[in-house]
């Protein structure tokens, strides 16, 4: 029986986060400094939202808007998708695909943020899993070799 692959197997552990009282500019600076695209937003230790680089870019593109003046809570998604670390990866991936989400915040039993699972993490998982499968070239060679090795049927006489 195949082993169930879990979110914790591919999530980014101990993710960077940002406080709800900071500005969108602060979020943009953190994302740039750490080369990340998603930041859980915390009020103390409580998860209150998530902000993505796309949220930042959208607000920064608005005429007359200064990202230094925009509170992060005005740009964040207030109901981030959360999963437990032992959630099957397939469950999280299907939900994210269905709802076109770029990330899931991984929380423990006390709702403490312990990780983030992003589309990039999902692609890493897919690449690793596909790498364990025979490549299409290997499959094609195996099929053609089986055809060559198969005994030929005698020709039918009419």
Legacy VTK file of the C-alpha trace (Angstrom):
# vtk DataFile Version 3.0
C-alpha trace
ASCII
DATASET POLYDATA
POINTS 158 float
0.000 0.000 0.000
1.476 3.387 -0.979
2.448 5.748 1.800
0.310 8.866 2.191
2.303 12.004 1.437
1.582 14.775 3.934
1.734 18.554 3.741
4.491 18.534 6.403
6.695 16.563 3.986
6.901 19.544 1.595
5.873 22.673 3.531
8.242 25.505 4.321
8.749 25.200 8.079
9.043 28.177 10.446
7.952 30.717 7.846
8.546 34.416 8.066
5.463 36.315 9.191
4.479 39.928 9.651
2.562 41.809 12.307
-0.855 43.194 11.493
0.181 46.685 12.644
2.849 47.057 9.938
2.460 48.617 6.494
2.222 47.076 3.084
5.621 48.592 2.337
7.056 46.625 5.279
5.604 43.443 3.769
7.083 44.260 0.359
10.498 44.844 1.916
10.373 41.535 3.818
9.335 39.618 0.737
12.153 41.130 -1.267
14.759 40.578 1.462
13.824 36.920 2.031
12.827 36.147 -1.572
9.373 34.912 -0.595
5.897 35.531 -1.953
3.572 34.818 1.000
3.534 36.202 4.525
1.160 35.029 7.230
-0.163 38.064 9.078
-0.256 37.751 12.854
-1.892 39.712 15.637
0.299 38.608 18.499
0.431 34.850 17.883
-2.983 34.649 16.238
-3.204 34.206 12.468
-5.437 36.961 11.070
-4.587 36.828 7.378
-2.052 36.311 4.640
-0.526 38.773 2.230
1.029 37.801 -1.081
3.370 39.551 -3.460
0.384 39.851 -5.788
-1.545 41.792 -3.112
1.432 44.102 -2.699
1.829 44.660 -6.450
-1.859 45.398 -6.894
-1.894 48.100 -4.214
1.450 49.564 -5.328
0.096 49.907 -8.880
-2.782 52.155 -7.765
-2.332 55.826 -8.587
-1.906 58.076 -5.584
-1.487 55.221 -3.104
1.587 55.183 -0.875
2.402 51.640 0.316
3.976 53.177 3.434
0.546 54.500 4.394
-1.472 51.359 3.664
-1.974 49.122 6.709
-1.292 45.498 5.885
-4.766 44.498 7.032
-6.271 46.494 4.146
-4.450 44.392 1.557
-4.313 40.953 3.176
-6.700 38.069 2.649
-8.530 37.799 5.945
-9.508 34.149 5.742
-6.412 32.210 4.707
-6.728 28.532 3.903
-5.255 26.610 6.824
-4.291 22.964 7.114
-2.803 20.712 9.753
0.698 19.376 9.069
-0.680 15.827 8.784
-3.156 16.777 6.055
-2.666 14.560 3.001
-0.891 16.552 0.304
-3.548 15.505 -2.209
-6.311 17.100 -0.095
-4.469 20.427 0.179
-3.458 20.424 -3.497
-6.990 19.704 -4.708
-8.442 22.477 -2.510
-5.794 24.968 -3.621
-6.363 24.110 -7.298
-10.149 24.279 -7.010
-10.067 27.683 -5.323
-7.008 28.988 -7.220
-5.000 29.589 -4.043
-1.272 30.254 -4.015
-0.696 29.012 -0.495
-1.985 27.263 2.588
-0.932 28.242 6.089
0.036 25.217 8.158
-1.097 25.422 11.783
-0.725 23.090 14.741
-3.513 21.947 17.090
-3.257 25.287 18.964
-3.624 27.249 15.695
0.012 28.377 15.890
1.568 28.963 12.457
4.250 26.330 11.876
4.593 26.399 8.106
3.424 27.542 4.719
2.684 25.277 1.776
2.867 27.132 -1.537
2.376 26.295 -5.183
6.181 26.237 -5.444
6.307 23.584 -2.706
3.673 21.650 -4.651
5.746 21.808 -7.827
8.778 20.562 -5.892
6.694 17.632 -4.628
5.430 16.882 -8.131
8.932 16.957 -9.601
10.238 14.654 -6.897
7.372 12.211 -7.297
7.625 12.200 -11.086
11.363 11.654 -10.757
10.618 8.362 -9.019
8.566 7.184 -11.991
10.060 5.801 -15.180
10.430 8.535 -17.753
8.375 8.424 -20.947
11.509 7.423 -22.929
12.082 4.405 -20.684
8.446 3.356 -21.018
8.593 3.676 -24.846
11.758 1.533 -25.002
10.221 -1.131 -22.745
7.078 -1.320 -24.888
9.001 -1.589 -28.165
11.299 -4.283 -26.698
8.272 -6.306 -25.587
6.839 -6.100 -29.095
10.142 -7.348 -30.587
10.359 -10.213 -28.104
6.751 -11.322 -28.578
6.457 -14.494 -30.667
5.147 -13.871 -34.138
1.840 -15.414 -34.991
1.937 -17.738 -37.977
0.473 -16.292 -41.148
-3.045 -17.453 -41.854
-3.635 -19.234 -45.098
-6.794 -18.491 -46.972
LINES 1 159
158 0 1 2 3 4 5 6 7 8 9 10 11 12 13 14 15 16 17 18 19 20 21 22 23 24 25 26 27 28 29 30 31 32 33 34 35 36 37 38 39 40 41 42 43 44 45 46 47 48 49 50 51 52 53 54 55 56 57 58 59 60 61 62 63 64 65 66 67 68 69 70 71 72 73 74 75 76 77 78 79 80 81 82 83 84 85 86 87 88 89 90 91 92 93 94 95 96 97 98 99 100 101 102 103 104 105 106 107 108 109 110 111 112 113 114 115 116 117 118 119 120 121 122 123 124 125 126 127 128 129 130 131 132 133 134 135 136 137 138 139 140 141 142 143 144 145 146 147 148 149 150 151 152 153 154 155 156 157
